[in-house]
């Protein structure tokens, strides 16, 4: 494997590791309550967003990472680091929800439709009509689920104490939730809900469409991964 091919694999692999690490780091930082732990979690998030260019050795990416790293070192000594941890669960989940919803607007193809057609090795227009309808409805369901989670994360971030938005602004929320409970929902339980929906939908799909090009759940995951980094990058482009 040459250096270019190695970097093309290393970027997505690093992104997966950082993505898995972030909610654990963020929950630890919330439990710790300190600026340093919050800065570490935010540094993981910065590296996640720039994993591809960093692995490819882009000068601008390393320069930007150095500037942001210096900013996080300064931020670790302030009370704002913990407050910034409130934003990612709402912003990132909301962004992905928007991407799913946006793909339903013509002339775009729904995200799930594009994934299904890639796994079926055909064009979206050539999918069976019932599978085409199902994939579009499933894209809508993902958009609604993720939007609901983003709103819930935002509301809980407002009323969390002692480091929620309202508490930081000097207002006592009429209804409140503890900071660790907010983190448990936003940084951990969100992924359980998404994972449960993913597995449950797969079980339903196997009943509705039994003759699919994968034998079981793990073969389904393997074939999704086999679509390659370029497909997944272009899917959300």
N, C-alpha and C positions, 0 to 999 in steps of 0.2 A: 504494500500500500504506500503510495507516494505521499509527500507532505501535504499536498492540496487535498487529497482524498481524506487524509487523517484529520485535517482541520475541519472538513465538512461534517465529519462524524462527531468530532470532539465538541463542537459548538452546541448541537442539540443535547448531547449527553450531559454537558456541564449545566445547561439550562434546566434539564430535568432534576438534577441533583440540587441545584439552587432553589427550584420551585418547591421541592419536597421539604427542604430545610427551612424555608421562610416562615411558614405558619408555626413550626416548632420554635424557631428563634423568637418570633413575635410574641408567642404565648409566654415563653420564658422571660422575655423582656418585660412584659406586662406584670408578671408575677414578681419579678425582681424590683420593678419600679424605678430603676436608675437610668441615667442618661447614657451610660456606656453600653449597657445591654441593648437599649433601644437603638443606638447608633450602629451596633453590630448587626441587628436585624435589618435596619435600613440599608446598610452596606451590602448585605446579601441581595436585597431587592434591586439595588443599583447594578450589581454584577449580573443579576438575572436579565434585566432589561438590555444589557449590553454584551451578553455572553458571546454572541456570534462575532461581532466586530473585534472584541478583545482577543478571542482565540485566533482570529485571522490576522492579528497583529496590526490592526489599523491604528495609525499614529493618532488620529483625532480621538479615537475611542479611549486610548490610554491616557491622553492628555486630559480629556473630559473626566475620566475616572479619577485621575490624580486631583483635579480641582474639587470634584464632589467628595472625594475622600477627605481632603483638607477641611471642607465644609462640615462633614460629619464629625471630625475631631473637635471642631469648635462647638458644634451642636450638642455633643455629648456632655458639655459643661453647663448646659442650659436646661430649663424645664420644658422646652419646646420639643425635644426629641420624643418624649413619651406621647405628646399630643399628635405628632405626625404619624404615629402608628395607627391612629384612628382612621386615617384616610384610605390606605390601600384596600381593605376589604370592600369598601363601598365603591371606590373608583375603578378598580380592576374588574370586579364582578359586573359592575354596571357597564363597563366598556365592552366586555364579552357579550353581555345581553344585547347591547346595541348592535354588535356585529351580526349576531344571529337574526335580530329583527330586520336590520338593513338588507340582509341577503334575500328577504322575501319580496322586496320591491323590484318589479320588472325594470330593466331586462335582466337583472341578476338571477342566478340560480340559487335556491336555498342551500345553505351550508350542508345540511344532512343529505340533500339530494346529490350534491357534488361528491360527498364521501361515498355514498351508496353506489353511484355510477362508476366511480374509480375502482371500487372493490368488485363490481360486476364487470369491469373492463368494457364499458360501453358508454355511449353518450347519454346525458340525462333524458333527452327526448325519446330515446329507445327503451327506457325502462317501462315495465308493465304499468298500465295506468293506476292500478290500485297501490303499487309500491311508490309511484311518483307522488300520489296524494298523501300517502302515509308519511313519506319523508318530509314533505312540506309542513304537514301538521306537527310532526315531531320537532322540526326547526322552530315553529311557533311556540311549542310547549317549553323548549329549552330557553327561548327568549323570555317567556313569562316567568319561569322558575328563577332564572338568574336575576331578572329585574326585581322580583319580590325579595330575593336575598339581599340585593344591593340596597333596597329601601329599608329593609329590616336592619342591616348593618349600619346604615346612616342614622336611623332613629335611635338605635341603642348607643351609638357613639355620642349622640346629643345628650342622653340622660345618664350616661355612666358616671359614677363617682368613685374616686375624687378627681379623676383626670379627664372627664368628658368635656365636650365643648361648652355646655351651659355652665358646668361647675368652674371651668377655667375662666369663664367670662364673669364670674361672680354671682351667678343665678343658681338658686336651689331648685332643681327640677321637681315638679309635683309628683311625678313617678320616677323612680330611679332604679338603676341596676348597678351592682358592684363591678369594679373594673375587671376583675378576674372572670366574672360571669360573662361580661361583654366579650372578652378575649376568647373564652371557651366557645362561644357561639360563632364569632366572626373568624377566628383563626383556625378552629378545629372542626366544630360541628357543621359548618358550611360544607366542608369537604365530604363529611359523612352523608349529608343530604344529597349532594351532587352524585356521589358514588352510589348511594342507594337508588336514586332515580335511574342512573346508567344501567345498573344490574337489573332492576325491575323492568325497564323498557326492553332490555335484551330478552328477558324471559317472555314478555308479551309478544315481541317480534317473532320469536321462534315458534310460537303457537299460530300466529297469523300468517307467517310466511316460512313454512318449514323447509323449503328447498332453496337454501341460500349457499353461497360458495365457501362456507366455513363449517367445520364439523362440530365445534363446541365453543364455549366462551373464550378459552385461552387461544384457540386457533383464530377466533375473531380478533382478539387483541393483537396477535402476531401479524395477521394480514393488515390490520390498520397501521401498525408500526412499519410494515414493509412498503407502505406507500411512499415512504421516504421523506427526509427533511424538506426537500424542495416543494413537494406537494403541500405539506402542512404550512410552510411559509407562504406559498401562493394562495392558499385557501383563505387566509386572513389578511391578504394584501389589500 
